[in-house]
Amino acid sequence: MSTTTTASTTAKPPQGEMQRGLKNRHLQLIAIGGAIGTGLFLGSGKLISVSGPSIVFVYMVIGFFVFFIMRALGELLLSNLHYKTFGDIAKDMLGPWAGFFVSWNYWFSWVIACVADIVAITAYVQWFNADIPSWLPALVAVVVLTVLNLQPVKWFGETEFWFAIIKIVAILGLIAVGIVLILTRFQSPDGDTATLSNLWEHGGMFPMGASGFVLGFQMGIFSFIGVELVGTAAAETENPRKTLPKAINSIVARILIFYVGALIVIMSVTPWDKIEPGKSPFVSTLAIAGFGLAAFAIQLVVLSSAASSANSGLYSGTRMLFGLSKDGHAPEAFASTSRQGVPTKAVFFTCVFLFSAIPLLFAGDEVIAAFTFVSSMCATLILFTWGSIVVSYIVYLRRFPEKHLASKFKMPMARVAPWLVLAFFAFIAGTLIYGDDTRLPFLAAPVWFLILTVLWQLRKRKLQREGRPLTASIPTIAHPLDETQ
């Protein structure tokens, strides 16, 4: 009996299916790396200029709600290991149309996020040499990302593992250096003394008032895009029941250390009003403090961070496209995989759209302007994705109360938290409309959903004419990974 079970859980899946090639260490570091992205390294400079030290509270508030989103996702995924993505969850809880909308929207949001990351990569490369034409690093980035995502999933996990290690060491190193500078009351060439009092001595913790604090949520939400990646990666993880709860529960500690801790140190070493919005505060802080070589090293780190974020986004987007094809919601070709279980055609199709980063670089006066536009658009779309997770959880709670009671990974405050999260999303939508540079991207989002509506009606009629189901069914039998339990 045991021999049969072991074989069933470790054997390679048949041709046309993805493989569970991610190990525990991969998923844990993917979870950490997903929370440390381009929004923190590049976007935090713009956020600090808008909100001042209150940005610390912005990240704490967003992190609080993101934790509940992830707990909802975790309970849903573990309620049925046949779920591959939250697109599967949406179609099972809300209907075939929801699976279509959620999956295509998530694919598109990651295309936009990857474009934002490529824009950031261009900014980082030009820090080393301003004479490098902006199209060149963008082109190289797209080619490298394509090659990386054509490798077996275990290599994706290994790449993200080391990318995450680099980011963790860099941020912890910056925090350690900052603490030393604060304790020794280091004085910069401009005469600024490193001290915690810099947080409140330059206009207070809320120098821009309530409006500045509210505006901080616009791009702040973009910094957290990617935390849900562990939900997609869990479908290719060897033991999700053990590893997924660990990855999700570590979110609070990650936010406190990598966001709150790092930004407190940065604004203590360098007064917030002297941090340039168009540059990475991680680099400029060390440069102002006189650590030129360290600033150079950090610049390499933030460059690798943007590459990591884009790599993760491309991985997640192609897996969504693979799932759409399996459901009959995308061309059948995207469901084909290589012998290593990689959806190669989905990878190539997605990568084509990344080239849009090149003309976008010439559309704005500054790189940060282009980054702000695409990140705001992405933030708008991710609200729909996260909202689908929360709404699906509400339906799950009503439809399957016995599964919730039996769950070993229950969402805290299950009856109240989902509604609080949805109210928070409404607030975020308001901030995106309120901001001058985020209003247009937000108002452009309905055009995308209108396109999705038309595409769904066309696909639905095609499936009905062919006598096919509107979506692939989700198995309700025990998953092979649960056979030993």
C-alpha positions in Angstrom: 0.0 0.0 0.0 2.7 2.5 1.0 4.7 1.7 -2.1 1.7 2.5 -4.3 1.1 5.8 -2.5 4.7 6.9 -2.8 4.8 6.2 -6.5 1.6 8.1 -7.1 2.9 11.2 -5.4 6.4 11.3 -6.7 6.0 10.1 -10.3 6.3 12.7 -13.0 3.0 13.9 -14.3 1.9 13.0 -17.8 2.9 15.0 -20.9 0.9 18.2 -21.0 0.9 18.7 -17.2 3.1 20.8 -15.0 5.5 19.2 -12.4 5.7 19.6 -8.7 9.4 20.6 -8.8 9.5 23.3 -6.1 10.8 22.4 -2.7 10.1 23.9 0.7 13.1 26.3 0.6 12.0 27.5 -2.9 8.5 28.3 -1.7 9.7 30.1 1.5 12.1 32.3 -0.4 9.6 32.9 -3.3 7.3 34.2 -0.6 9.9 36.5 0.8 11.1 37.6 -2.6 7.6 38.3 -3.7 7.2 40.8 -0.9 10.5 42.6 -1.8 10.0 44.0 -5.2 10.5 47.0 -7.4 7.8 49.0 -5.6 9.9 49.0 -2.5 13.3 49.6 -4.1 12.3 52.2 -6.7 8.8 53.3 -5.9 9.4 54.1 -2.2 11.4 57.2 -3.2 8.3 58.7 -4.9 6.2 57.6 -1.9 8.4 59.3 0.6 8.3 62.5 -1.4 4.4 62.3 -1.3 3.8 61.1 2.2 7.0 61.8 4.2 7.6 59.5 7.2 3.9 58.6 7.3 4.8 56.1 4.6 5.8 53.7 7.4 2.2 53.7 8.6 1.0 53.3 5.0 3.0 50.1 4.6 1.8 48.8 8.0 -1.9 49.3 7.1 -1.5 47.7 3.6 0.4 44.8 5.1 -2.3 44.3 7.7 -4.9 43.7 5.0 -2.6 41.8 2.7 -2.1 39.3 5.5 -5.9 38.6 5.6 -6.0 38.2 1.8 -3.2 35.7 2.0 -4.8 33.8 4.8 -8.1 33.6 2.8 -6.1 32.3 -0.2 -4.2 29.8 1.9 -7.4 28.3 3.4 -9.0 28.1 0.0 -6.1 26.4 -1.7 -5.7 23.9 1.1 -9.4 23.1 1.0 -8.9 21.4 -2.3 -5.4 20.6 -3.6 -6.8 20.3 -7.1 -6.9 24.1 -7.2 -3.9 25.3 -9.3 -4.5 29.0 -9.1 -7.1 31.5 -7.7 -8.6 31.4 -11.2 -9.6 27.8 -10.4 -11.0 29.0 -7.1 -13.0 31.8 -8.7 -14.6 29.6 -11.3 -15.5 27.0 -8.7 -17.0 29.4 -6.2 -18.4 32.2 -8.5 -18.8 30.5 -11.9 -17.0 30.0 -15.2 -17.2 33.7 -16.1 -15.3 34.5 -12.9 -12.5 32.1 -13.8 -12.2 33.7 -17.2 -12.1 37.2 -15.9 -9.8 36.6 -12.9 -7.3 34.5 -14.9 -7.1 36.8 -17.9 -7.0 39.9 -15.7 -4.2 38.4 -13.6 -2.2 37.5 -16.7 -2.6 41.0 -18.0 -1.7 42.6 -14.7 1.5 40.7 -14.6 2.3 41.7 -18.2 2.0 45.3 -17.0 4.0 44.6 -13.8 6.7 43.0 -15.9 6.8 46.1 -18.1 7.1 48.3 -15.0 10.0 46.1 -13.8 11.7 46.4 -17.2 11.3 50.2 -17.0 12.9 50.0 -13.5 15.8 47.9 -14.9 16.4 50.6 -17.4 16.6 53.2 -14.7 19.0 51.1 -12.7 21.3 50.4 -15.7 21.4 54.1 -16.6 22.6 54.8 -13.1 25.8 53.1 -14.0 26.1 54.8 -17.4 23.6 57.5 -18.5 24.8 57.2 -22.1 23.4 53.7 -22.5 20.3 53.9 -24.7 17.2 53.1 -22.8 16.0 50.5 -25.3 19.1 48.3 -24.9 18.7 47.1 -21.3 14.9 46.7 -21.9 15.6 44.4 -24.9 18.3 42.4 -23.1 15.9 42.0 -20.1 13.1 40.6 -22.2 15.4 38.1 -23.9 16.9 36.9 -20.6 13.5 36.6 -19.0 12.3 34.5 -21.9 15.2 32.1 -21.6 14.8 31.8 -17.8 11.1 30.9 -18.1 11.7 28.2 -20.6 13.7 26.2 -18.0 12.0 23.5 -15.8 10.2 24.9 -12.8 12.9 23.6 -10.4 15.3 26.1 -12.1 12.8 28.9 -11.7 12.7 28.0 -8.0 16.4 27.9 -7.7 16.8 31.3 -9.5 14.2 32.9 -7.3 15.8 31.3 -4.2 19.1 33.1 -4.9 17.5 36.3 -6.0 15.6 36.4 -2.7 18.8 35.6 -0.8 20.5 38.6 -2.4 17.6 40.9 -1.6 17.4 39.7 2.0 21.1 40.1 2.6 21.1 43.6 1.0 18.2 44.9 3.0 19.5 43.4 6.3 22.9 44.9 5.5 21.5 48.3 4.8 19.5 48.2 8.1 22.6 47.1 10.0 24.7 49.9 8.5 21.9 52.4 9.1 21.7 51.4 12.8 25.5 51.9 13.2 25.2 55.3 11.5 22.4 56.3 13.9 24.1 55.0 17.0 27.3 56.9 16.1 25.3 60.0 15.0 27.1 60.0 11.6 27.1 63.4 9.9 26.8 63.5 6.1 28.8 66.0 3.9 25.6 68.1 3.8 25.7 68.4 7.5 22.7 66.1 8.3 23.1 64.0 11.4 21.8 60.4 11.4 19.2 60.2 14.1 15.8 58.7 14.7 14.5 62.3 15.4 14.8 62.9 11.6 11.5 61.1 11.4 9.6 63.8 13.1 11.8 66.9 13.1 11.2 67.8 9.4 7.5 68.7 9.6 6.4 65.8 11.8 5.4 62.2 11.0 2.6 63.6 8.7 4.3 66.6 7.0 1.9 66.5 4.1 -1.2 66.2 6.3 -4.0 63.7 5.8 -3.9 64.1 2.0 -0.3 63.1 1.8 -0.9 60.0 3.9 -3.9 59.0 1.8 -1.9 59.5 -1.5 0.8 57.2 -0.2 -1.6 54.2 -0.7 -1.6 54.7 -4.4 1.8 53.3 -5.2 2.2 51.6 -1.8 -0.2 48.9 -2.9 2.0 48.2 -5.9 4.9 47.3 -3.6 2.9 44.3 -2.3 2.0 42.9 -5.7 3.6 39.5 -5.9 2.8 38.2 -2.4 0.0 36.1 -3.9 2.6 34.4 -6.1 3.0 31.7 -3.4 -0.6 30.7 -4.3 0.4 30.0 -7.9 3.7 28.4 -7.0 1.9 26.1 -4.4 0.5 24.1 -7.4 4.1 23.1 -8.3 5.3 22.5 -4.7 6.0 19.1 -3.3 4.2 19.5 0.0 1.8 22.5 0.0 0.0 21.5 3.2 3.2 22.0 5.1 5.0 24.7 3.2 2.1 27.1 2.3 1.1 27.9 5.9 4.7 28.7 6.8 5.1 31.0 3.8 1.9 32.9 4.5 2.3 33.3 8.3 5.8 34.8 7.8 4.2 37.8 5.9 3.9 40.0 9.0 7.5 39.6 10.0 8.6 40.3 6.4 6.7 43.5 6.3 8.0 44.7 9.6 11.6 44.0 8.7 11.9 44.7 5.0 9.4 47.6 4.7 9.0 49.3 8.0 12.5 48.6 9.3 14.3 49.6 6.1 12.4 52.8 5.6 12.7 53.9 9.2 16.5 53.5 8.9 16.6 55.3 5.5 14.7 58.3 6.8 16.7 58.4 10.0 20.0 58.5 8.1 18.8 60.9 5.4 15.9 63.4 6.2 12.9 62.4 4.1 12.8 65.8 2.4 16.3 65.3 0.9 15.5 62.0 -0.7 15.0 62.3 -4.5 11.7 60.9 -5.7 13.1 59.7 -9.0 15.9 57.6 -7.5 16.1 54.5 -5.3 16.4 55.8 -1.7 18.3 52.6 -0.8 21.1 53.7 -3.2 21.0 57.5 -2.4 21.0 56.9 1.3 24.4 55.1 1.2 25.7 57.5 -1.4 24.9 60.5 0.8 26.4 58.8 3.8 29.7 58.5 1.9 29.5 54.8 1.1 30.0 55.0 -2.6 31.1 51.4 -3.1 28.2 50.2 -0.9 25.8 52.3 -3.0 27.2 50.7 -6.1 26.6 47.2 -4.6 23.1 48.1 -3.6 22.4 49.3 -7.1 23.3 45.9 -8.4 21.0 44.4 -5.8 18.0 46.5 -6.8 18.8 45.7 -10.4 18.6 42.0 -9.6 15.4 42.7 -7.5 13.7 44.1 -10.5 14.8 41.2 -12.6 13.5 38.8 -9.9 10.2 40.5 -9.8 9.8 40.4 -13.6 10.9 36.7 -13.6 8.3 35.8 -11.0 5.6 37.8 -12.8 6.3 36.1 -16.1 6.2 32.7 -14.4 2.9 33.5 -12.7 1.3 34.9 -15.8 2.3 32.0 -18.0 0.8 29.5 -15.5 -2.5 31.5 -15.6 -2.4 31.3 -19.4 -1.8 27.6 -19.2 -4.8 27.2 -16.9 -7.0 29.3 -19.2 -6.2 27.0 -22.1 -7.0 23.9 -20.0 -10.4 25.5 -19.3 -11.1 26.2 -22.9 -10.8 30.0 -22.3 -7.7 30.4 -24.4 -6.3 28.8 -27.5 -5.5 25.1 -27.0 -1.9 25.6 -28.0 -1.1 27.3 -24.7 -1.9 24.1 -22.8 1.0 22.2 -24.4 4.1 21.7 -22.3 7.7 20.6 -22.9 9.0 17.3 -21.7 10.1 19.2 -18.5 6.5 20.4 -17.9 7.1 24.0 -19.0 4.2 25.7 -21.0 6.6 27.0 -23.6 4.0 28.5 -26.0 2.4 30.4 -23.1 5.9 31.8 -22.3 6.6 33.0 -25.8 3.1 34.6 -26.2 3.5 36.5 -22.9 7.0 37.6 -23.6 5.9 39.3 -26.9 4.0 41.9 -24.9 7.0 42.8 -22.7 8.5 44.6 -25.7 5.9 47.3 -25.1 8.3 48.6 -22.4 10.6 50.0 -25.1 8.2 52.6 -26.6 6.9 53.3 -23.1 10.3 54.5 -22.1 10.1 57.3 -24.7 6.5 58.3 -23.8 7.3 60.2 -20.6 9.9 62.8 -19.7 11.4 60.6 -17.0 11.6 56.9 -16.3 9.8 57.4 -13.0 6.9 58.9 -14.9 6.6 55.8 -17.0 7.0 53.6 -13.9 4.2 55.5 -12.1 1.8 55.1 -15.0 2.2 51.3 -15.4 2.4 50.6 -11.7 -0.8 52.5 -11.1 -2.5 50.5 -13.9 -1.2 47.3 -12.3 -2.4 48.4 -8.9 -5.9 48.9 -10.3 -6.0 45.4 -11.8 -4.6 43.7 -8.8 -7.4 45.0 -6.7 -9.8 43.0 -8.9 -7.6 39.9 -8.4 -7.4 40.2 -4.7 -11.0 41.1 -4.5 -11.9 37.9 -6.3 -10.0 35.9 -3.7 -11.9 37.6 -0.9 -15.3 37.3 -2.5 -14.6 33.6 -3.3 -13.7 33.1 0.4 -17.1 34.7 1.4 -18.9 32.3 -0.9 -16.8 29.3 0.3 -17.6 30.2 3.9 -21.3 30.2 3.2 -21.3 27.1 0.9 -18.9 24.9 2.8 -19.0 25.8 6.5 -18.0 22.2 7.3 -14.7 22.6 5.3 -14.0 25.8 7.2 -14.5 24.1 10.6 -12.3 21.2 9.5 -9.6 23.4 8.1 -6.2 23.3 9.9 -5.4 26.7 8.4 -8.5 28.8 9.2 -8.5 32.5 8.3 -8.6 34.7 11.4 -11.8 36.7 12.0 -13.3 34.8 9.1 -16.7 36.4 9.3 -15.6 40.0 9.6 -12.1 40.3 7.9 -13.2 39.7 4.3 -15.7 42.6 4.5 -13.1 44.9 6.1 -10.7 44.0 3.2 -13.3 44.8 0.6 -13.9 48.2 2.3 -10.2 48.8 2.2 -10.2 48.1 -1.5 -12.9 50.7 -2.0 -10.6 53.2 -0.1 -7.6 52.3 -2.3 -9.8 52.8 -5.4 -10.7 56.3 -4.1 -7.0 57.2 -3.6 -6.2 56.1 -7.2 -8.9 58.4 -8.5 -7.8 61.2 -6.2 -4.2 61.3 -7.4 -3.4 63.3 -10.5 -0.8 60.8 -11.9 -2.9 57.7 -11.0 -6.4 58.9 -12.1 -5.9 58.2 -15.8 -4.5 54.6 -15.4 -7.4 53.9 -13.0 -10.1 55.2 -15.4 -8.5 53.2 -18.2 -9.1 49.9 -16.4 -12.9 49.7 -17.3 -11.9 49.6 -21.0 -10.0 46.4 -20.2 -12.9 44.9 -18.4 -15.2 45.8 -21.3 -12.9 44.0 -23.7 -12.9 41.0 -21.3 -16.7 41.0 -21.3 -16.9 40.9 -25.1 -14.2 38.2 -25.2 -16.1 36.1 -22.7 -19.4 36.3 -24.6 -17.6 35.2 -27.8 -15.8 32.4 -26.1 -18.9 31.3 -24.2 -20.9 31.1 -27.5 -18.1 29.1 -29.2 -18.0 26.6 -26.4 -21.8 26.2 -26.4 -21.8 25.7 -30.2 -19.2 23.0 -29.9 -21.1 21.3 -27.1 -18.2 21.8 -24.7 -18.5 22.7 -21.0 -18.0 26.4 -20.1 -15.0 25.5 -18.1 -13.1 22.5 -16.9 -14.4 20.9 -13.7 -12.5 20.9 -10.4 -12.1 17.3 -9.0 -13.7 16.7 -5.6 -11.9 13.4 -4.9 -8.9 13.2 -2.6 -5.7 14.6 -4.1 -2.8 12.2 -4.5 -0.8 14.2 -2.0 -3.5 13.5 0.6 -3.6 9.8 0.1 -1.2 9.1 3.0 -3.3 11.2 5.4 
